Amino acid sequence: MPETAAPGPAPGPALVPPSGTVHWIGAGLSTGSGLAALCGAADRVRLWHRTEERAGRALAARGLTGRAEPRAYTLEALTAELAPGDVVVSMLPAPEHTGLLAACVAGRAHFACSSYVSDAVLDQVPAATAAGVVVLTEAGLDPGIDHLFAHDLIARARAEIGADTAAEVSLTSYCGGVPAVPNDFRYRFSWAPAGVLGALRSPARYIEAGAETTAPRPWEATRPHEVDGETFEVYPNRDSVPFVGQYGLPPAWKPQTFVRGTLRLAGWSEAWQPVFTQLVGGDDRSIADLARDLAARYPTTDADRDRVVLAVTLEVRGGSGSRWSGRYLLDLEGDTQESAMAHCVSRTLAVGVGAILRATLPPGLNRAAETPERSEEWLTQLAGEGIEFTLRTDA
């Protein structure tokens, strides 16, 4: 009897074809020229905001009147207008992504955001995958561009050192939005103060001296960090350890230092001591009051100019004496048209949404960068859209 070929792997779920319609939800501090970019890339864009009037004002302020349709946002109103293959872009706080994603899965619409993947989002990924829906996350600045930099550096080091070469690795990734002109508070709120305080209250886990380390109060692990002769302050943020696997470090490479953290101006830890004191002794209600007080005392105005600094550094030391190091640096100031934070977050998110519109991302969970090839492609696009960064390597 003739031999029968072994069956190949079963095909994955079919991708819902993109419809060409984008629903952008929210027009806060991080909504910038990425929205304008999508008005040119998509067939139809709707901007959903608290009221239709406010959505219209937001479009007018960005010169997009007539290029996108203003809508008053409620989840019910959005759901009523969703069609299969539409793309929902959430600029809302992360806790609201759960309901949005559920609506997308039910309506077979794709979903994109710049936030970290939450457990609530992960729980819905199997259903999204089965429905042929793309779930794009971590596609902003941090997380987002930092992932692109890290993946690219690791790919370059693998090519030089070799993935099978035993080596010790140090990777640091520090990002921060700071005032372009330093103030006494040594900070400028580029997102809601409640979110900033919430992040500070979350323990940080990272690798130092080859061992996992936890900082229950991240600010207590603040240390100086020099970037091109300028001294900043940095501290670990969230849980860095899972990114050892997410970034694809070869098993033969042992991380001695692996930290993803936050960057602040020098003097920040001293200026924020009263805030830290309240964080230690406060409950949820008092912390919410503190957030409102900080928003009132340090408002972000049209006259403010922000600065974004992102420095990702990789050093690999092989046992045979081989060494390789590289660093990406993004240092960008906002202007009268747009804040640096909004430019970086919204442009990166728009690149990701463009990939969904071109049907180049598979159903299920995707992040800004999961392969060196995607990192290179997205970095090339971002460089062409005014996000300037530099790469320095030393073999």
N, C-alpha and C positions, 0 to 999 in steps of 0.2 A: 504494500500500500504506500502511496506517496506520503512523504513527511508533511505534517501540518505545522505551519509557522506558529510560534508561540504568540498569543495575543499581546498587543502592545498596551501601554497604559490607557486607562479609560479617559476619554476627553473630559476636560473640566467643564463647569457650567458655562453656558453661552452668555456672552456679554450682551446686556441690553443696549441696542444701538443708541448712541447719543442723539438727542432730538435737536440740539442746537440752541436750546433755551437755558438760560442761567438765572437762578433766583439768588440774589446776594442779600443775606439777612443781617441787618445792622449797619450803621454808618458812624461808628464811634472813632476813637483816636487811631485805630490801626487800619481804617479804611482809607486807602490812598489811590495812587494812580494805577494800581492793579485793576480797580474797577473800570477805569477808562480803557485799559488794555483789553479787557474782556468785551467791552462795548464794540471794539473793532474785530474781535475774534469770533464772537457768538452771533447767531442769527437774531437773538432776542434776549434782552436783559431786563429783569425787574429788580428794583431796589426796594426792599421791605424795611420799614422803619416804624417807630412808635405810632406815628400818624402819617397819613398820605401827605399832609402839608409839610411835615418835617422831612419826609423822604424827598419831596420836591425841592425843598431848600438845600438839602445836601447835594442833590444833583446839580442845582444851579451854582453852588459854591465850587463845584469841580468842573464846571463848563460842560455838563453832560445833559442839560435839558434837551429833551427830544430824542436822546440816544438811549435812554433807559426809561422804563415805566415806573412811576412811584406807586407804592402800595403801603397800606396800613397793616402792620404785622400782627397777626395772631396765628397760632399753630393751625387753628381750624380754617382760617382764610387761606393760608398757604396750601394746606392739604387739598382744598377745593380746586386749586389751580394747577396742582402738580400733574404732569403727564409722564408716562414711561419714557426714560431716557433723558429727562431734564436733569440739570445739575443744581443741587442746593449747596450754597457756600455759606457756612455759618461763621459770623463774626461775633456771636453771642458768647456769654460765659460758658465754660466747659460743662457745668451741670445741666445746661439746657440742650446739650447735644443728644442726649438719650431720646427725648421725645421727637426731635427733628429726624434722627436716624430711623426711628421706628416708622415715622411717616414715609420716609424715603423707601424703606424696604417694602412697606405695604403698597406704595405707588410705583415701585420699580424705577425709582429715580436715584441718581448717583449723589454722593455726599462728599463734601470737602471742608476741611477746617485746618487751622494752624496749631491746634492744641495737642498736648500729649494724649496718647491713647489711654482712656480710662477703663476700669473694669466693666463699667456699664456699657461702654461702646464695644469692648471685646466680646461681651455676652451676645451681642447682636451680629457679630461678624459671620458666624455660620449661616444664619438666615439670609444675610445680605449676599453672601457668596452663592448660595443656592438660587437666589433670585436674579443673579447676573448683575448685581449692583457693585460699583466701585466705592470703597470707603477710603478716602484719602485723608491722612492725618499728618501731624508734625511737619507741615509744609509752610512754615513762616520763616522767621529769623532764627529764633532759639526757642523751640526746636525747628529746624529746617535747614537754613544755610549752614549751620554748624555741622549737621549730618553730612551735607555735601562735601564740606572741607575735610572732615575726618575720613570719609570713604576714599576720597581722592588721595590723601596723604598715605593711607595704608596701602592702597594699590601701588603707588610709586615705590614705597619701601619694600613691598613684596618683590617687585621687579628687580630691585637692587640687591637686597639681602638674601632673598629666597625664602619661601614659605616654610621649607623644611629645616631651615637653619635655626638651631637653638639660639634664642636671643632674649634679652631683657628689654622691656618697653616702658616708655613714659609717654602718656598722652594727657594733655591738659586742654580743656576747652572752656574759655571764659568769655561771657558776653554780658553787656550791660547797656542800657539806655541812660545817659547822663546829660546834665545841662551843658550846652556848648560853652556857655560862660558860667564858670563855677559860682554857686551861691553859698550862703552860710549853711543851708541844709544839706549841701553836697549831693542833691538829687533833684530830679524832675520827674513827676509822675507821668509815665507814658501809657499806663493802664490803671485800672481802678485801684485806689489805695487798699480796699478790702482784699484784693487779690495779692498785692504785695505783702501785706501782713500775714495772710494765710500761708504764703510760701515760706516766710520766715519761721512760722510756727511748726512747719513740717520737718522732721528729722532728715538729715542728709547721710547717705551711705556712699562710700567711695573707697578706693584702694590707695594705701600709703605705705611705703616701705614693704611692699609685697603682701600686705595683709588688709583684709576688709576692715574698715573703720567707720564708726557711726558718730555723727555729731548731733546730739539731741536738740541743741540750739545752734543752728548753722552759723549765726553771726559770731559765736564764740570761737570758731575756727578761722576767722578772718586773718589774712596775712598780706604782706606787700607783694606786688607782682609788677615787674617792669616790662613795658612794651615800648620798644624803640626809644629808650632813654626817659620815658615818662613813667612815674610810679603811680600805680593804682592800688586799690585794695580788692581782694577776691575772697570768696568763701564758697564751699561746696553747696550744691543745690539738688534737692530731690535724691533719687537713687541712681547713681552712675553705673553700678555693677552690671545690670542687664545689658548695657551698651557694649560691653566687651564682646558679647556674642552677636549683638545686632550689627556692630561694625565689622564683624568677620575677622577678628584677630586670629592668625594661625595658631593652632594648639601648641606649636613649638615655641611660640613667643609668650613669655611670662610677664604680665604687667606688674611692674614695681610701683608705678604711680598711674592712676587712672581716675581723673577728676573732671566732671562737667560741673561748672559753677557759674557764679554771678560776679560781675565786675562792677566796681564802684569807684568814684573819685577818691583820691587820698584825703583822709580826714572824715570820711563817711562814718566810720564806726564811732568816732568821738561825737560827731554831731547828732547821731541817732541814739545815744545812750538813754535819754528820757523815754524814747519809744521802746527800747529793749526792756526797760524796767517795767513798763506797763504790760508788755507781752508776757513777761514772767509771772506777774501777779494777777493778770486779768482773766475774766471769764469771757465767753462768747459775746455777751451783751456789751461789756465794757470795751472789747476789741472792736466791735461794730461802731460804737460811739467814737473810739479813737480814729477809725478810718474816716468817718464823716468829718471829724475835727481837722485831720490832716488835709482832706480835700478842700476844706474851706480856707485853711491857713496857707496852703501851697497850691493855688489853682494853676492850671496850665492855660496860658493866654496866647492869643495870636502873635504877641510880640516875642514870645519865648522861641529859642532855637535849641533843638536837641542835638545830641551827638550819639551815635551808635558805635561801639567798639566791640569787635569779635575777634579774638585771637585763639587759633587752634594750632597746637604744637605737638609734633610727634618726634620722638627720639628712639632709635632702635640700635642696640649694642649687641652684636653677635659674639659668641664665645670665642671665635677665631680672631677677634680683634676688628672685625668689620663694623663700621658704624654708618648710620644714615640719619639725617635729621631734616625736618621740613616744617615750615610754618605758613599758614594762611593768616592774613590780617585784613580785616575790613574796618575802616575808620571813616565814617560818613557823617556829615552835618546836614541838618535840615535847612530848608530855605523858606522863602515867603510862600511858595506854592504847596509845600508838603513837608511834613516832619520826616526825619531820617527813619524813624521807627515804622511809620505808615508805609513809606516807600519800600523798605526791605520786606516787611511782612506781606503787604498786599501784592507786590510784584512776584514774590516767590509763590504765593498761593495762586496767582493768575497763571503762572507757568504750569503748575500742576493741573489746574482746571483745563488749560489748553490741551494737556495730554489726554484728559478724559474726553474732551470734545473730539479729539483725533482718534479716539478708541485705541490708544496705545498702552493703557493700563488695564490689567486683568481684573476680573471680579474679585471682591474680597478686600482684605486689609492691605493698604499701601502706605508707605511713608515717603517723605521727600526723596530719600536716597536709600536704595536697598542693593544697588549694584554700582560698581565703579563707572560703568558705561552710562548709567542714568545720571550720576553725579557730574560727569564730564559734560553731558548734553545740557543739563540744567544750568551749570555754571557758565557755559558759553552763552546761553540765552540771557542770563541775568547780567553778564558783563555787557552785552549789547543793549541792555535797557537801563544803563546808567548806574548800576550797582558796582562800584569800583572796589577791587581788592587786589592784594599782591600775594605772590607765592615766592618763598625763598627756600631753597634746598641746599644741603651740604652733605656730600657723600664722603 
